[in-house]
Amino acid sequence: MGKTSTVNTLFKSDIYNEQFVSSTERIANSDSLIVQEFDVKLKENEVPLILRIIDCPGYGAFIDNSNQIKTIVSYLDGRHRREFDQEMDIDRDLSKQKDELVHCCLFFISPNCRTVKELDLECLKAIHQKVNVVPIIAKADSLTIEERHDLRKEIIRVFDKNKINVYAFPDTVDDSQAALIRKMRRKSPFCIISGGRMIDTGAENLGKLKVTFDDKPEESETSSKPVNMRRYTFGTAEIENDEHSDMRILRHLLIQTHLNDLIKSTKNEKFGNFRVEWLTKHPIKIPEKKPESTEELKKRLDKELKDEILGHKEKLQKIQADMEAVFQKKLQERRIKIAEGERKLDEMQKAHRDQMRDEENVIAAKRTKIKKDLAAFEAELIYTMNSDTKSEKKEKSGRRLFF
């Protein structure tokens, strides 16, 4: 059906690359449909986006496909139930709440049938109230223009007959795009060609149809810009050419104009239907109370009064205990501060005493030195005086000899 190439072309990213296991390999060891989901991180204009893709490999691939629809419905209900449980959680944190809903289902319709297959019809009947369905005619390059037109009319007729509601791409708030959106949504179901290659056509673009939404396409100018296309022996089909494929229209509607509306529609309508259905089947039962007698009422009121008095006493005791704890804490802090002050004062006094002792030792040493210096000076003075006296006596005796 070309699901892999369609997703890659739709988001212009290599989401399903060579490392990804193909659908054929995923269902090789399985005898039933598998619902698989995985998140892909994309970047659009430097804005990170997380795309959750849900694939159903094995759909319609077995002889007995009776349980496949139940599996898909069970999966959708499970997603709704997760969202419901999040909403009903009393302690929910809205900032951390995940979006568990499936906002869009790209439903691939085979071009080989000239109508909707019975399995597809039953599946659509089961899921169209649970998810926004966007029908797609896959591999539309295998159909002529007339065959596309006839198949599109047949699909719409079958949908109307069986009252299957598909997503209608309603008018947006922007009136400037209203006329364009009306033209685009008339293309539903969208005829898709995907899986092309970028080819530099050069002069081959002469005479090719220009991408346009007008009823009369214009001739394109000569350009050597690479074009995403598929080549055949009889010609080429351009993936992004609206005359060949509705891929660009589908991308514009899904991503640019109706992305928020898809999310709101899922939340308000599809999930809203599930919520109503769930609460209808599982109503919240409120136990019935029997009327109380006078004696029972008196006992209950007495018990409530005693409980209230006891509660007040416990609250008062708790307040007193808290006040006592605060008082003891402040008292302990004050004692610690006083002890710390006394310790610092003792340290200061000890330091002062040590300083005084050191100064006294210095003064005593200086006094001792002065005494020693004074004694030495006195001894030297006495010695000098004695020497002078002896000299005078000798001088006097010498004078007597000469006279």
Buried (B, 14 or more C-beta within 10 A) or exposed (E): BBBBBBBBBBBEBEBBEEEEEEBEEBBEEEEEBBBEEEEBEEEEEEEEEEEEBBBBBBBBBBEEBEEBBEBBBEBBBEBBEBBBEBEEEEEEEEEEEEBBBBBBBBBBBBBEEEEBEEBBBBBBEBBBBBBBBBBBBBBBBEBEEEBBEEBBEBBBEBBEEEEBEBBEBEBBEEEEBEEBBEEBBEBBBBBBBBBBEEBEBEEBBEEBBBBEBEEEBEEBEEBEEEBBBBEEEEEBBBBBBBEBBBBBBBBBBBBEBBEEBBBEBBBEEBBEEBBEEBEEEEEEEEEEEEEEEEEEEEEEEEEEEEEEEEEEEEEEEEEEEEEEEEEEEEEEEEEEEEEEEEEEEEEEEEEEEEEEEEEEEEEEEEEEEEEEEEEEEEEEEEEEEEEEEEEEEEEEEEEEEEE
